[in-house]
């Protein structure tokens, strides 16, 4: 668990527990990464990079590390040359899909209501 996540978890009784959710699931591209893994099961770095074309490799690496540290995804490194690394959701990551689906529904509704072209 990342230090900032651990701090939020320890202090959650005095703050809004939704802050923990936004800390773990929020951030640049995390919902998209989790969605891609939910749809495809196991993906390698290059596959994730192609699926999320607007995402730089640096940001993807950082977000994958945070998701792994927070226990939402599993990273498996195969001892071969060239290195092979695969990512998949843990049970915690799979459980997060329900929250992400609700967030997506809310986002669609919000966007439709606030679309300036309407």
Buried (B, 14 or more C-beta within 10 A) or exposed (E): EBEEBEEBBEEEEEEEEEEBBEBBBEBBBBBBBBBBBBEEEEBEBEBBBEBBEEBEEEBBEBBBEBBBBBBBBBEEEEEEEEEEEBBBBBEEBBEBBEBBEEBEEEEEEEEEEEEEEE
